[in-house]
Amino acid sequence: MQQQETERRCGTLCVFFAAVLYSIGGLCIKVIPWNGMSINSARNMVALMVVGLYLFLTHHKLRFDRWIALGMVSVCGTNILFSLANKLTTAANTIVLQFTAPIFVIILSILFWKKRPQRLDIIICVLVLLGVVCFFVESLEMGGMLGNILALISGITYAGVFLLNDLPDADPILSVFWGDFLSVILGFPFLLRETEFTAAAIVSVVILGAFQVGLAYVLMCIGLRTTPAVTASLISGIEPVLNPILVAVFYHEQVGPLSMAGAVIVILSVVGYNVIRGRRAEL
């Protein structure tokens, strides 16, 4: 029992650190003068090397089947849809709409795995979503309808990322590897059209690929072994809030009082959720 609880906590920490790494995207993307598809292709080239190294060190053999392909579509779809949505609607709309993911995790779990969420899961899901909306409410706009639709669909594919471990014959890290590979291929034609390859852009792409995509996905896959999909998606609620906070700190952008209140709601909800789950596990 003690070993299971230790593994659960380690898994939770892996998901948490993955979310922290996801959040550094805003810092780096700001200094890359390329379109979203180009950035996505370039960063996934670096991510492929990180994930490939992990597969090599863990003696994980490459394989491909329909379930890995389904996971691949979730990973690749999340990356591409998020990039496209950012170009077609506001960044705030994109983040809020994508973070409908926990809701879709609950819906998909009920439909395909007959897993009913606990009351605590639903309460925290509502609180986290409320916090995210509060954080961005000052910058929410109507935006482009197509961009909003793509951002909402990315919430579904993002939910698929959290459910990678629940697929039959699951192998999340291979889904990530092939998803990164597909992202590189689909975005490469756009990357070939770029002309501004500054030192800042190259360094930012390497940081994005190595940490924000590669290492983050490795940690997420490790965490999903012992962390339920709903729990993982809720813990990741810190990512959409931490991202603009980091940008505000490093680029001196203003964060309003309502935004800070939203951040507090998300952080307290996620921390409280894990404390309650930990205590229940000890009983």
Rosetta blueprint (number, residue, H / E / L):
1 M L
2 Q H
3 Q H
4 Q H
5 E H
6 T H
7 E H
8 R H
9 R H
10 C H
11 G H
12 T H
13 L H
14 C H
15 V H
16 F H
17 F H
18 A H
19 A H
20 V H
21 L H
22 Y H
23 S L
24 I L
25 G H
26 G H
27 L H
28 C H
29 I H
30 K L
31 V L
32 I L
33 P L
34 W L
35 N L
36 G H
37 M H
38 S H
39 I H
40 N H
41 S H
42 A H
43 R H
44 N H
45 M H
46 V H
47 A H
48 L H
49 M H
50 V H
51 V H
52 G H
53 L H
54 Y H
55 L H
56 F H
57 L H
58 T L
59 H L
60 H L
61 K L
62 L L
63 R L
64 F L
65 D L
66 R H
67 W H
68 I H
69 A H
70 L H
71 G H
72 M H
73 V H
74 S H
75 V H
76 C H
77 G H
78 T H
79 N H
80 I H
81 L H
82 F H
83 S H
84 L H
85 A H
86 N H
87 K H
88 L H
89 T L
90 T L
91 A H
92 A H
93 N H
94 T H
95 I H
96 V H
97 L H
98 Q H
99 F L
100 T L
101 A H
102 P H
103 I H
104 F H
105 V H
106 I H
107 I H
108 L H
109 S H
110 I H
111 L H
112 F H
113 W H
114 K L
115 K L
116 R L
117 P L
118 Q L
119 R H
120 L H
121 D H
122 I H
123 I H
124 I H
125 C H
126 V H
127 L H
128 V H
129 L H
130 L H
131 G H
132 V H
133 V H
134 C H
135 F H
136 F H
137 V L
138 E L
139 S L
140 L L
141 E L
142 M L
143 G L
144 G L
145 M H
146 L H
147 G H
148 N H
149 I H
150 L H
151 A H
152 L H
153 I H
154 S H
155 G H
156 I H
157 T H
158 Y H
159 A H
160 G H
161 V H
162 F H
163 L L
164 L H
165 N H
166 D H
167 L L
168 P L
169 D L
170 A L
171 D L
172 P H
173 I H
174 L H
175 S H
176 V H
177 F H
178 W H
179 G H
180 D H
181 F H
182 L H
183 S H
184 V H
185 I H
186 L H
187 G H
188 F H
189 P H
190 F H
191 L H
192 L L
193 R L
194 E L
195 T L
196 E L
197 F L
198 T L
199 A H
200 A H
201 A H
202 I H
203 V H
204 S H
205 V H
206 V H
207 I H
208 L H
209 G H
210 A H
211 F H
212 Q H
213 V H
214 G H
215 L H
216 A H
217 Y H
218 V H
219 L H
220 M H
221 C H
222 I H
223 G H
224 L H
225 R L
226 T L
227 T L
228 P L
229 A H
230 V H
231 T H
232 A H
233 S H
234 L H
235 I H
236 S L
237 G L
238 I H
239 E H
240 P H
241 V H
242 L H
243 N H
244 P H
245 I H
246 L H
247 V H
248 A H
249 V H
250 F H
251 Y H
252 H L
253 E L
254 Q L
255 V L
256 G L
257 P H
258 L H
259 S H
260 M H
261 A H
262 G H
263 A H
264 V H
265 I H
266 V H
267 I H
268 L H
269 S H
270 V H
271 V H
272 G H
273 Y H
274 N H
275 V H
276 I H
277 R H
278 G H
279 R H
280 R H
281 A H
282 E H
283 L L
